[in-house]
Amino acid sequence: MEISLLLMQQIAQLFLILIMGYAVVKVGLLKASDSRVLSVVMVYLVTPCVIINAFQIDDTPEIRKGLLYSMAIAAAIHVVLLVLSALLSRPLKLDAVEQVNVIYSNAAALVIPLVKALMGDAYVIYSCAFIIVQLVLLWTHASSLLQGSSALDWKKVLTNINMIAIAAGALLYWFRVVLPAPLQNTMSTVGNMMGPMGMLLAGMAIAEKPLREVFCTRRNYLPTVLRLVVCPLVVLVLLWVCHASSWVADGKNILMTVYLSAITPACATVTSMAQLYDRDASHSSAIYVLSTLLSILTMPLMIGAFELLL
């Protein structure tokens, strides 16, 4: 239970930063729309620094096996979520926006700073495996679902800045290119902004949405509960049944890194995509806000269950 308690402490710290972001909008120091500037810095500067720096590790057989293992687990988790969403969509009358919010988590913005704090920099690379799988599916499956067509936008997949950063980091790792210490240290310093900046952005987004509307609309709770409770529990039971933590050395810690990515709140990118494709962006935003607030309670509980079972 030690990890779940540490996780609770880390989430509490991030939640306080979220409140700060909420406050600066509510008192009129900033507008919610000002968050776009921070979003650009986050997406195009901070996240790529974190990803590239994550690949600046020693190349060992254990790490290579761990990467393949984490990639396979991440792919399997997404398959489970896709199947689960397909099975539940008709009986629960989930629309496209709700399905996408149930399947895709806010892994990049929230998990990487948590993994760095809880498990150390060496495990961040395994979080990238989940992000790779999610990015590909976001701009293929999620995009086509929200558009209501089967057209795949491979250009957006391949030109996504995070995919480019992952490719660059992987090439540096593969060819064993070690970046100069000043550059590594600079990228590490910039990367440390990820958690605080992500929570400031979340707080500013929440300030834009009337909380009465978020909490008093019953429909918002269905996709939120599916994202934060049902999906994580189904994934956890399957991992337990398969004894997945015993497949590789240090399997439990690597598996926890990937599992953390699967239990985070709804993906912020989904709301942007809903706006892009003229879907119900307001409903998507409400799910994002509600799931972000409730994840403060559910994430430590899910990790506690993980520690008990695995």
C-alpha positions as CSV (number, residue, x, y, z in Angstrom):
1,M,0.0,0.0,0.0
2,E,3.1,2.3,0.2
3,I,2.9,3.2,-3.5
4,S,-0.8,4.1,-3.3
5,L,-0.1,6.4,-0.3
6,L,2.7,8.1,-2.1
7,L,0.5,8.4,-5.1
8,M,-2.2,10.0,-3.0
9,Q,0.4,12.6,-1.7
10,Q,1.6,13.3,-5.2
11,I,-1.9,13.7,-6.6
12,A,-2.8,16.0,-3.6
13,Q,0.2,18.2,-4.5
14,L,-0.9,18.3,-8.2
15,F,-4.5,19.0,-7.1
16,L,-3.3,22.1,-5.1
17,I,-1.7,23.4,-8.4
18,L,-5.0,22.7,-10.2
19,I,-6.8,24.9,-7.6
20,M,-4.2,27.6,-8.3
21,G,-5.0,27.4,-12.0
22,Y,-8.7,27.6,-11.2
23,A,-8.2,30.6,-8.9
24,V,-6.2,32.8,-11.3
25,V,-9.1,32.6,-13.8
26,K,-11.9,33.0,-11.2
27,V,-10.3,36.2,-9.7
28,G,-9.8,37.7,-13.1
29,L,-6.0,37.6,-13.4
30,L,-6.2,35.4,-16.5
31,K,-8.9,34.3,-18.9
32,A,-9.6,30.6,-19.5
33,S,-8.7,31.2,-23.1
34,D,-5.2,32.2,-22.0
35,S,-4.5,28.6,-21.3
36,R,-3.8,28.1,-25.0
37,V,-0.4,29.8,-24.6
38,L,0.5,27.3,-21.9
39,S,-0.9,24.4,-24.0
40,V,1.5,25.3,-26.8
41,V,4.4,25.4,-24.5
42,M,3.3,22.1,-22.9
43,V,2.7,20.2,-26.2
44,Y,5.6,21.6,-28.3
45,L,8.3,22.1,-25.7
46,V,7.9,20.4,-22.4
47,T,6.5,17.0,-23.5
48,P,9.1,16.4,-26.2
49,C,11.9,17.2,-23.7
50,V,10.5,14.6,-21.3
51,I,10.1,12.0,-24.0
52,I,13.5,12.4,-25.6
53,N,15.2,12.5,-22.2
54,A,13.4,9.3,-21.2
55,F,15.4,7.5,-23.9
56,Q,18.7,8.7,-22.6
57,I,19.3,5.5,-20.6
58,D,21.8,2.6,-20.7
59,D,21.0,0.1,-23.4
60,T,20.7,-3.3,-21.6
61,P,18.9,-6.5,-22.5
62,E,16.6,-6.0,-19.5
63,I,15.5,-2.5,-20.7
64,R,14.9,-3.8,-24.2
65,K,12.8,-6.6,-22.9
66,G,11.0,-4.2,-20.6
67,L,10.2,-1.9,-23.5
68,L,8.8,-4.7,-25.6
69,Y,6.8,-6.0,-22.6
70,S,5.4,-2.5,-21.8
71,M,4.5,-2.0,-25.5
72,A,2.7,-5.4,-25.6
73,I,0.8,-4.7,-22.4
74,A,-0.2,-1.2,-23.6
75,A,-1.5,-2.6,-26.9
76,A,-3.4,-5.4,-25.0
77,I,-5.0,-2.8,-22.6
78,H,-6.2,-0.7,-25.6
79,V,-7.7,-3.8,-27.3
80,V,-9.5,-4.6,-24.0
81,L,-10.8,-1.0,-23.8
82,L,-11.9,-1.0,-27.4
83,V,-13.8,-4.3,-27.0
84,L,-15.3,-3.2,-23.7
85,S,-16.5,0.1,-25.2
86,A,-18.0,-1.7,-28.2
87,L,-19.9,-4.2,-25.9
88,L,-21.3,-1.4,-23.7
89,S,-22.0,1.2,-26.3
90,R,-25.4,-0.2,-27.3
91,P,-26.9,-1.2,-23.9
92,L,-25.7,2.0,-22.2
93,K,-26.4,4.2,-25.3
94,L,-22.9,5.6,-25.4
95,D,-22.4,8.2,-28.1
96,A,-19.1,8.7,-30.0
97,V,-17.9,11.4,-27.6
98,E,-18.6,9.2,-24.6
99,Q,-17.0,6.1,-26.1
100,V,-13.8,8.0,-26.9
101,N,-13.6,9.5,-23.4
102,V,-14.0,6.1,-21.9
103,I,-11.3,4.5,-24.0
104,Y,-8.6,7.2,-24.0
105,S,-6.9,8.5,-20.8
106,N,-4.9,11.6,-20.0
107,A,-1.7,9.5,-19.8
108,A,0.9,11.9,-21.1
109,A,0.1,14.9,-19.0
110,L,-0.5,13.2,-15.8
111,V,1.4,9.9,-15.7
112,I,4.9,10.9,-16.6
113,P,5.3,13.4,-13.7
114,L,3.7,10.8,-11.3
115,V,6.1,8.1,-12.6
116,K,9.1,10.4,-12.2
117,A,8.1,11.2,-8.6
118,L,7.1,7.7,-7.5
119,M,9.5,5.4,-9.4
120,G,12.3,7.5,-10.8
121,D,13.4,8.7,-14.2
122,A,14.4,5.1,-15.3
123,Y,10.7,4.1,-15.6
124,V,9.5,7.0,-17.7
125,I,10.5,5.2,-20.8
126,Y,7.9,2.5,-20.1
127,S,5.2,5.2,-19.9
128,C,6.2,6.2,-23.5
129,A,5.1,2.8,-24.7
130,F,1.5,3.5,-23.6
131,I,1.6,7.0,-25.1
132,I,2.8,5.6,-28.5
133,V,-0.1,3.2,-28.7
134,Q,-2.6,5.8,-27.6
135,L,-1.4,8.5,-30.0
136,V,-1.7,6.1,-33.0
137,L,-5.2,5.1,-31.9
138,L,-6.3,8.6,-31.1
139,W,-5.6,9.9,-34.6
140,T,-7.0,6.7,-36.3
141,H,-9.7,5.0,-34.3
142,A,-10.9,8.0,-32.2
143,S,-10.7,10.4,-35.1
144,S,-12.7,8.2,-37.4
145,L,-15.3,7.5,-34.6
146,L,-15.8,11.2,-34.0
147,Q,-16.0,12.0,-37.7
148,G,-18.4,9.1,-38.3
149,S,-16.3,7.7,-41.1
150,S,-13.5,5.2,-41.6
151,A,-11.1,7.6,-43.1
152,L,-7.7,7.6,-41.3
153,D,-5.6,10.7,-41.0
154,W,-2.1,9.2,-41.1
155,K,-0.6,12.6,-41.7
156,K,-1.7,13.8,-38.3
157,V,-0.4,10.6,-36.7
158,L,3.1,10.8,-38.3
159,T,3.4,14.6,-37.9
160,N,2.3,14.7,-34.2
161,I,5.0,16.4,-32.2
162,N,5.0,13.7,-29.6
163,M,5.4,10.9,-32.2
164,I,8.3,12.9,-33.7
165,A,9.9,13.2,-30.2
166,I,9.4,9.4,-29.6
167,A,11.0,8.6,-33.0
168,A,13.9,10.9,-32.2
169,G,14.4,9.5,-28.7
170,A,14.2,5.9,-30.0
171,L,16.8,6.6,-32.7
172,L,19.2,8.2,-30.2
173,Y,18.6,5.1,-27.9
174,W,19.1,2.6,-30.8
175,F,22.3,4.2,-32.0
176,R,23.5,4.8,-28.5
177,V,23.9,8.5,-28.9
178,V,24.3,10.2,-25.6
179,L,23.4,13.9,-25.5
180,P,25.9,16.3,-23.9
181,A,25.3,16.8,-20.1
182,P,24.3,20.5,-20.4
183,L,21.6,19.6,-23.0
184,Q,20.3,16.7,-20.9
185,N,20.2,18.8,-17.8
186,T,18.3,21.6,-19.6
187,M,15.8,19.1,-21.1
188,S,15.3,17.6,-17.6
189,T,14.7,21.0,-16.1
190,V,12.1,21.9,-18.8
191,G,10.6,18.4,-18.4
192,N,10.0,18.9,-14.7
193,M,7.5,21.6,-15.6
194,M,5.2,19.0,-17.0
195,G,3.2,18.1,-13.9
196,P,2.6,21.7,-12.6
197,M,1.9,23.0,-16.0
198,G,-0.5,20.2,-16.8
199,M,-2.5,20.8,-13.6
200,L,-2.5,24.6,-14.1
201,L,-4.1,23.9,-17.6
202,A,-6.6,21.6,-16.0
203,G,-7.5,24.1,-13.4
204,M,-8.0,26.9,-16.0
205,A,-10.2,24.5,-18.1
206,I,-12.3,23.7,-15.0
207,A,-12.8,27.4,-14.3
208,E,-14.3,27.9,-17.7
209,K,-17.0,25.3,-17.0
210,P,-19.8,25.9,-14.5
211,L,-19.3,23.3,-11.8
212,R,-23.1,23.1,-11.2
213,E,-23.5,22.0,-14.8
214,V,-20.7,19.4,-14.4
215,F,-21.9,17.9,-11.1
216,C,-25.6,18.1,-11.6
217,T,-25.8,16.5,-15.0
218,R,-26.4,12.8,-14.3
219,R,-25.2,11.7,-17.7
220,N,-21.7,12.9,-17.1
221,Y,-21.2,10.3,-14.4
222,L,-21.7,7.3,-16.6
223,P,-18.7,7.7,-18.9
224,T,-16.7,9.0,-15.9
225,V,-17.4,5.9,-13.8
226,L,-16.6,3.7,-16.8
227,R,-13.3,5.5,-17.3
228,L,-12.1,5.7,-13.7
229,V,-13.6,2.5,-12.2
230,V,-15.0,-0.1,-14.6
231,C,-12.2,-0.1,-17.2
232,P,-9.3,-0.1,-14.7
233,L,-10.9,-2.9,-12.7
234,V,-11.5,-5.0,-15.8
235,V,-7.9,-4.5,-17.0
236,L,-6.6,-5.3,-13.5
237,V,-8.5,-8.5,-13.2
238,L,-7.2,-9.6,-16.7
239,L,-3.6,-8.8,-15.7
240,W,-4.1,-10.8,-12.5
241,V,-5.6,-13.8,-14.3
242,C,-2.7,-13.8,-16.8
243,H,0.0,-13.4,-14.1
244,A,1.4,-10.6,-16.3
245,S,3.7,-9.2,-13.6
246,S,5.8,-12.4,-13.8
247,W,6.5,-12.3,-17.5
248,V,9.8,-10.3,-17.3
249,A,12.3,-9.2,-14.6
250,D,11.0,-6.2,-12.6
251,G,7.6,-6.9,-14.2
252,K,5.5,-5.6,-11.4
253,N,7.1,-2.1,-11.5
254,I,7.0,-1.9,-15.3
255,L,3.4,-3.1,-15.2
256,M,2.4,-0.5,-12.6
257,T,3.9,2.2,-14.8
258,V,1.7,1.1,-17.7
259,Y,-1.3,0.5,-15.5
260,L,-1.0,4.0,-14.1
261,S,-1.6,5.3,-17.7
262,A,-4.8,3.3,-18.0
263,I,-6.4,4.6,-14.8
264,T,-6.0,8.4,-15.4
265,P,-9.0,10.7,-16.2
266,A,-10.4,11.3,-19.7
267,C,-8.0,12.6,-22.3
268,A,-7.9,16.4,-22.7
269,T,-7.1,15.9,-26.5
270,V,-10.6,14.3,-27.0
271,T,-12.3,17.6,-26.2
272,S,-10.1,19.4,-28.8
273,M,-10.9,16.7,-31.3
274,A,-14.7,17.0,-30.5
275,Q,-14.4,20.7,-31.3
276,L,-12.5,20.0,-34.5
277,Y,-15.1,17.5,-35.8
278,D,-18.1,19.6,-34.6
279,R,-19.2,17.0,-32.0
280,D,-20.6,17.7,-28.5
281,A,-17.4,19.4,-27.1
282,S,-19.3,20.8,-24.1
283,H,-20.2,17.3,-23.0
284,S,-16.7,16.1,-23.6
285,S,-15.3,19.0,-21.5
286,A,-17.7,18.1,-18.7
287,I,-16.5,14.5,-18.7
288,Y,-12.9,15.7,-18.6
289,V,-13.5,18.1,-15.7
290,L,-15.5,15.5,-13.7
291,S,-13.1,12.7,-14.3
292,T,-10.1,14.9,-13.4
293,L,-11.6,15.9,-10.1
294,L,-12.8,12.4,-9.1
295,S,-9.5,10.7,-10.2
296,I,-8.0,12.2,-7.1
297,L,-9.9,9.6,-5.2
298,T,-10.0,6.7,-7.7
299,M,-6.4,6.5,-8.8
300,P,-4.9,5.7,-5.3
301,L,-7.7,3.1,-4.8
302,M,-6.9,1.4,-8.1
303,I,-3.2,1.3,-7.3
304,G,-4.0,-0.1,-3.9
305,A,-6.0,-2.8,-5.6
306,F,-3.1,-3.4,-8.0
307,E,-0.7,-3.9,-5.1
308,L,-3.0,-6.3,-3.4
309,L,-3.6,-8.5,-6.4
310,L,-0.2,-8.3,-8.2
